Amino acid sequence: MPELAEIWNDLLPKLREAVTGVGVWTALNASKPVAFEDGVLVIGVPHEDAELSGHLKVVTTKRILETFASRELGKSITVRIIDGIGQADWEAQKRRDGESRRLQELNMNKMRAEMTARSSWESIYDQLGRQFAAIVNKSLPQNRARFYAGAVEMVAEVRRGQETWDELGERNFARCLERLAQYAEIPSAIVAGDVLRRAGEL
């Protein structure tokens, strides 16, 4: 990339004048332009001088690089500092970036699913309280039985639609079972069995 190399050579003297510190000057002298893609100017630091890259990643220094490079190239650009000065190093970094984005997306999806599950169980927990409070003549076993049958179906329906099975989700599920057991005056293990059978897990 002779053109990019020429641009970098023109930039270096201006950058040296704009920054201060031996470490930054040494890092600039060791660095090489690697690529210019999608508005990103990739500057590489040799692997043997990898510790110098930190000087160029400092926010103020990076901003100076971007300002001067934008003027030189006539467009607004972002500067990316990587370890290595070859195209293969940049390709490897892009693969790492892609994997990082993939893992981040997986984590975000997991967090969203956990939040949805938690919200669902909290909603069920509240509904159980409201439905039990609305029972007329709670002392009559037949009224509690009707409440219990409907509550089991409601909890089982949410259980069937559950997408995550992490510890938090299981604890929130158990919390609802305990509340139902308390209201129905039935041991919680029996309540859990009734719900799980209704949900198709037993």
QUIVEN-V825181 format. One record per residue. N is the residue number from 1. RES is the residue in one letter. NEAR is the number of other ideal C-beta (glycine too) atoms within 10 Angstrom. Layout:
# QUIVEN-V825181
<<N,RES,NEAR> <N,RES,NEAR>>
This chain:
# QUIVEN-V825181
<<1,M,13> <2,P,6> <3,E,9> <4,L,16> <5,A,11> <6,E,11> <7,I,17> <8,W,20> <9,N,10> <10,D,11> <11,L,19> <12,L,15> <13,P,9> <14,K,14> <15,L,21> <16,R,13> <17,E,9> <18,A,13> <19,V,20> <20,T,10> <21,G,11> <22,V,8> <23,G,16> <24,V,20> <25,W,15> <26,T,13> <27,A,24> <28,L,21> <29,N,11> <30,A,18> <31,S,24> <32,K,16> <33,P,20> <34,V,26> <35,A,20> <36,F,16> <37,E,11> <38,D,7> <39,G,11> <40,V,11> <41,L,24> <42,V,22> <43,I,22> <44,G,23> <45,V,26> <46,P,16> <47,H,11> <48,E,8> <49,D,15> <50,A,13> <51,E,11> <52,L,19> <53,S,19> <54,G,13> <55,H,22> <56,L,22> <57,K,14> <58,V,15> <59,V,7> <60,T,9> <61,T,23> <62,K,17> <63,R,11> <64,I,18> <65,L,24> <66,E,15> <67,T,15> <68,F,19> <69,A,23> <70,S,16> <71,R,13> <72,E,16> <73,L,15> <74,G,7> <75,K,9> <76,S,11> <77,I,19> <78,T,14> <79,V,20> <80,R,18> <81,I,21> <82,I,21> <83,D,15> <84,G,18> <85,I,20> <86,G,13> <87,Q,13> <88,A,10> <89,D,19> <90,W,18> <91,E,12> <92,A,14> <93,Q,18> <94,K,14> <95,R,10> <96,R,11> <97,D,12> <98,G,10> <99,E,10> <100,S,10> <101,R,10> <102,R,10> <103,L,10> <104,Q,10> <105,E,10> <106,L,10> <107,N,10> <108,M,10> <109,N,12> <110,K,13> <111,M,11> <112,R,12> <113,A,15> <114,E,16> <115,M,12> <116,T,15> <117,A,22> <118,R,15> <119,S,11> <120,S,19> <121,W,23> <122,E,13> <123,S,12> <124,I,22> <125,Y,17> <126,D,12> <127,Q,15> <128,L,21> <129,G,12> <130,R,8> <131,Q,14> <132,F,18> <133,A,9> <134,A,9> <135,I,14> <136,V,6> <137,N,8> <138,K,13> <139,S,7> <140,L,11> <141,P,11> <142,Q,8> <143,N,13> <144,R,18> <145,A,11> <146,R,12> <147,F,19> <148,Y,20> <149,A,13> <150,G,11> <151,A,23> <152,V,19> <153,E,13> <154,M,18> <155,V,27> <156,A,18> <157,E,13> <158,V,18> <159,R,21> <160,R,11> <161,G,11> <162,Q,17> <163,E,13> <164,T,17> <165,W,9> <166,D,12> <167,E,7> <168,L,13> <169,G,20> <170,E,14> <171,R,11> <172,N,20> <173,F,23> <174,A,13> <175,R,14> <176,C,25> <177,L,22> <178,E,14> <179,R,20> <180,L,25> <181,A,17> <182,Q,13> <183,Y,20> <184,A,22> <185,E,9> <186,I,14> <187,P,10> <188,S,15> <189,A,10> <190,I,12> <191,V,23> <192,A,19> <193,G,14> <194,D,22> <195,V,24> <196,L,16> <197,R,12> <198,R,18> <199,A,18> <200,G,9> <201,E,12> <202,L,10>>
